Amino acid sequence: MELKNCICALWIIGLLVPAAFSQQAQRPLKNADVINMVRSKLPESVVVQAIQSNPGKYDTSTHALVSLHKAGVTENELNAMIAASGKAGSNGAAASSSAQNSRPSVPKRRVPMLIVSAGGNTQELPLEKTQLAETKTKPSSMKALASDSAVTQAMQAGVNTVAYSAATHMNSGIGSSAMEQAGSVFSGMMTHRTPTVTYVWGVPSPASSNVLQSSKPTFTIDFSRTIGINPEDYQPVIVKLTPAQNTCRIVGATQGKEDVRSSPAADWQIYSHFLEERAPSTPQKLAPGKYKLAADSELAPGEYGIVLRPVSKEKKFSGGDVARAQGDGLMFDAIWTFQISEDAE
């Protein structure tokens, strides 16, 4: 009898224990769980895998994403959470259409986008990322920076923007690993540094592949859903790019402390003394983060770019965000390049 009772008890335990573990495993992960994993210093790949392989109930509102970013959640981890939320929304819709109607949909695009209209044609231009180089040359003129061999060598050594454009067209966020490579590839280029150096933003390749046949194109820009930023802080402008020794195009430059781009503190006033060559234009605000833009007069043949600049020159950036092209750094590094043809009308 005792043996029989023991076998019966083991059988019941065998049923209850897996059920208990199954119930615990099925508890949806939430924002707090992700933050706890990040603060426990789990590797990013482990956190992403946990998000992808477990049920999740995440708050991916703009406010929540900003809070997650401030808590140290990386771009890859944020993207995994957004993707998981989108998947959960799709499954819920299949089970209940009323549940779908009551749940806000996850935006498909969370990176800035631009549409250009020129000569009767309309197209989306690919989003590119400026590369960051260091030099001892003071930012006195674009011509001086374009002739600086340290700048052009750094641009040649940098990674290209294929991954950045590909991520844009997949309607995803920007992969942090590729952006970290872009931000760190120039470390060691200058072996003798002074406390203050000049940081130069440039675009690889001597010319844009986006050739426009109109001297007065119009642009529609949308960065209203970009992760980790306040869209009210930025507006688009047109800048003229300076070709540099047939290797790249210089966008602009500013001075800063050495290694400032590795600092997580938001104390870098990049734009307060930023050197760039603007083409006069008047942005028309349609909504927060949504603009129409056209040059005030015809653009001369040459290389140009649409960039996103702070409304206030006193806005401060984290050098680490700039190097990794995330949050406010993504905004400042973003550019859409184009070329006005010699035959433009």
N, C-alpha and C positions, 0 to 999 in steps of 0.2 A: 504493500500500500504506500509506504514512504517513497519507494522508487517511482511509483506511478505518479504520486503528487509532485515529486521533483521534476519529472519529465514534463508534466503539465505546466508547472511554473516556468520552466525554461522555454516552453513553447509560447507562453504568453509574453514573456520578456522579449523573445525573438520577434514577436509582432509589434510590441510597443516601442522598442528602442529605435528601429529604423523609421517608424512613423514620427517619433519625436525629432530625430535628426532631420527628416524630410521637412517637417514643419518649420524647424529653425532655419534650414537652408533656404526655404522659400520666402523668408521674411525679406521684403524689398529693401535694397540699400537706399539710403537717403543722402542728402548733401552732407549731413553731419558725419556719416560713415566715411565718405571720401576724405573729408577734412581730417578726420582722425587717422586715416591711413597715411595721408601726406605728412602730418605732424609726427607720426611715428617713424618717419624717414624710410618708408618702404620704397623700393625702386619704382620709377615711373611705369616701367613695363608691367610690374606686378599689379599696380593700381589699375591700369588700363585693362588688364586681363580680368581682374575682379569685376570691373564695371561691365565688361562685355559678356561675362559668363554667368552673372547672377541677375535675378530680377531686380529692377530698380524703380524707384518712384522719386524722381528728381525734380527740383524746382529750377527751371532754366529760364526764368524771367530775367530781364536785364539787370534788375537790382541784385538778384541772387547770383548771377554770373560775376558781377563786379565784386561781391562779397567773397565768392570762391577764389577769384583771382588774387584778392588781397590776402587771403589765407594761405596762398602759396600753391594752389592747384594749377598745374601746368596747362598749356594749350592742348596738348594731346589728351590729357585727362578730361578737360572741358569738352573737347570734341567727342570723346567717348560717351560722356554723360548726355550730350545733346543727341547723339545718334541713338542711344538707348531710349531716351524719351520719345524720339520719333518712332522707333520700332514699337514701343509700348502703345503709342497712340494708334498705330496702324492695326495692331492686334485687337485693341479695344474697339476699333471701328468695325472690324469683322464680326466681333461678338455682339456689338450693340451700336446701331447708328445714332441713337439718342445720346449715348455716352460720348460719341465723337463730336456731336454738335455742341455739347456742354464743355468740352475740353479745348482750350486754345491750341491751335496748331503750331508746330515748331517751324520757324522761318527756314526756308530752304537755303537762303544765302545769308551768310554772316560776315562776308568780307566786302569791302567797297567795290562798286562796279561803276563803269562809265560807258555811255553810248555816245557816239559821235555821228553827227549829220553833216555831210560835206558833198557838194556837187550833186545833190539829189540822191545820194547813197547814205544808208544808215547801217552802222555796224557797232558791235561791242569791241572795245579795245582790251587786250589782255592786261591784267594788273601785273606790274613788275615791282621789284624791290631794289632800291638804291643800295650800293655797297659803300662801306665806310673805310676810309684810309686815313693814315696819320702822316703828318709832315711837320718839319720845323719852319717851313715858309709861312709867313704871316698872311692872313687873308686880306690882302690889300686890293687885289683885282682878280677876276676870273682868268684873265690872260696869264698872269704869273702862276696861278695854280695849274693851269693847263700845260705849262711848260716844265713843271716840276716832275723829274723822273721818279722820285719816291712815290708820288701819287699814281702815276701811270703803271709803275711796276706792281703796286699793290692791287690796282684794278685788274691787271692781267692775271695776277695770282688768285684772285677771288673766284668764288663759285658763280655759276650763271643763274638765271632766274627761271629756268624751265620748271623746276619743282614748284615754285611760287605760282606760276601761271597755271600749271596743271591742277594745283589745289583749288585755285579760284574757279576753274571750269567744272570741278567736281562738286561745287557748292559746299565746300567744307572749310574749316578753319585752316590756318597755316601750321604745318608741321614744325614743331619747335626744334627738332634735331637738325633739319636742314638750315634753319635760320640761325641756330647757334654756331653751325659751321661757318656760315657767311659772316657772322659777327666776330668770330675768333680767328679767322684765317689770316688776318693781318698782324696778329700778335707776333712780335719778334722782328717785324720789318724794320723798325727803327731801334738800333742797338744802343744808341746814345740819346736818351730822352732828357728833356728839360721838364721842370714842373708844369709848364704850360705848353701844350702842343695845339696844332691846327687839325681839326677833324674835317675831312672832305667827303661829301656825298657825291657819288657818281653812278653812271649807268654803263655797264660793260658793252662793248662793241662800238664802233665809230659812228654808226648811223642806225636810225630806227627802220624797221621793216614796214611800219605803218605809214605809207606815203599818201598824203591827201592832195587832191587836185583843186581844192578850193582854198583861197587865201583868207576866208573868214568862216571857219567851221563853227558849229555850235555843239555844246556838250551838255549831257544830262548825267549828273553824278548822284549816286545813292550810297551813303555810308551810315544809314540810320540804324542798321542792325548789327553793326560791328561790335564784337565782344570787348568788354572792359573799358569802354570810353563813353564820354558824354558827347553826343553829336553836336550839341550847342557850342562846344569848344572850338570847332573847326569850320573852315570854309575853303572852297577850292580856288586856286589861282593858276594862271598860266605863267610858266617860266621859260626863258630861252636857255637852251643848253649850249655849253661851250665845248666843242670837240677838242680832244687832247691827244696829240701825237698819234693820231690814227688808231687809238686803242680803246678810247672810252669817251663819254661825254660828262662834263662836270655840271652838277646841279647847283651846288652851293657849299658854303663852308662856315665854320665858326671856331672859336678857340675854347679850350676847356682844360681842366686839370688832367694830367696823365692818368690813365687807367680809369677815367670817369665812366667809361662805358661798361665797366665791370661792376659798378656800384648799384645796389638795389634801391638806394635812397632817391626819392623824387626831388632832387635839388639842382638839377642841371637846367639852367635857363638857356637852352639851345638857341631859341629864336630872338632873344633880346638884341643880339649883335650878329645876326646871320647875314652873310653875303650871298646874294643871288640876283639874277637879272630878270625882273618881272616884265611881262608884256601887259600893258594896261588893259584891264578888263573889269567888268562889273558883274559880280555873281548875283543871280536872282534866286532868293530863298523861296522854295516851294513848301517846305515843312522841315522840322528838325532833321538835319542830315541829308536833305534832298535839295539839290540846286540845279539851275540851268546857268550856263556860262558861255560867254562869247567875248572875243577880243573887242576893244573899243574901236579899233581900226584894222585894216587888212594886215595880216601877218606877212612879213617878208619871207622869202624862201630860206629854209634852214631847219634846225633841230629844235623841238620844243617838248615840253612835258606839262601835264596837269598834275599838280601836287596838292596835298591837303595841309593847310597851315593854321596855326592857332589864331583865333580871333584876337586874343591878348598876347602881346609879345612877352609878357611876364610869366606865362605858363611854364611850369617846371616839369621836367621829365626824369624818369629813372634811366640811367645809362644802360642798365641791364636790359630793360624793356626795349631800348633802341637797338641794342646788339642782337636781341632775339626776335625783333620784329613782332612784338606782342603788345596788346593794349595801345596806349598812346604811342609807343615806339613803332607799332605797325602803321599807324596813321602818318607819322612823320617820314617813315621810310618808303611809303607807297608812292608810286608814280605810274602814269600812263604816258608813254612817249609817242611822238608822231613827227613826221617830217612834212613840211610844206614844199611841194614840188616847185622846181624852177618854172614849170609851165602852168602853175596854178592860176586860176582865173578869179 
